[in-house]
């Protein structure tokens, strides 16, 4: 099953949620330059492996944030 494409607006919002620059995201995703990220944020929908990788990065980021919030709000034992 192929993931739905990610619009340029959503791609930009997802990168912002991750809190990384275009260059940092490019390096993380294995792109040779930040121009690839700029293209996905400007005029090109992300399809296939790129869309899947972006969703996985965003999901992991959200899970880590939730885990941190949950951990901070657990009562201390003892």
N, C-alpha and C positions, 0 to 999 in steps of 0.2 A: 504494500500500500504506500503510495507516494503522499508525503505531507502536502497540505495546502500551501500555495505560495505565500510569501510574506511581502506585503506592500512596502514601498520605500518609507512611508510614514511610520509603519509599525516597526520596521527594521531599525530606524533611527531611535524610536522610543525604547526598544529593547536594549540597544547599546547604552542609552542614557541610564536605563534602570541598572545595568551592569556597572555603571560608573567608570567606564574605560574610554580612552580616546580611540579615534579611528585607527591609528597606528597600532595601539595595543590589541585591539580586536583583530586586526589583520594578522598580526604575529600569532595570536592564539589560534586563529583558524587556518594558519598555514599559507596565507596569501603572500605574494612577493612584495606588495606595496599597499599602502592605505587607500590607493585609488580604487581598488576593488570594493572596499567598504563604502567609499564615497559614491560609487555607482549604484550600489544596492540601496543607499539612502536617498539617492537623487532621482534616478530614472528607471531603474531596473528592479523587477520583482525577484526575490530570492526563491529559487526552486530546489527541489531534490535535496542532495546532501547539504547544501548551504542552509536551506531552511531548517532541516533536521538538526544540524549542528547548532544553529542559533537558538532554536527552541530548547535543546538540551542544556546549553549554557545558561539560558534564562531560568529554566526549571531548577537547575542545581543551585543557582544563586538564590532563588526564592526559598528553596528548601533549607539552605544554610541560614538565611535570615530567620525563618520560622523556628528552626532549631535553637538559634541564639536567643530568641524571644522566649521560647518555652523554657530553656535552661535558666534564664534569669528570673523567671516567675515560679520556679519550683520552690516549695517550702523547704527550709533546712530541716534535716532530721536531727533528733537528739534532744 
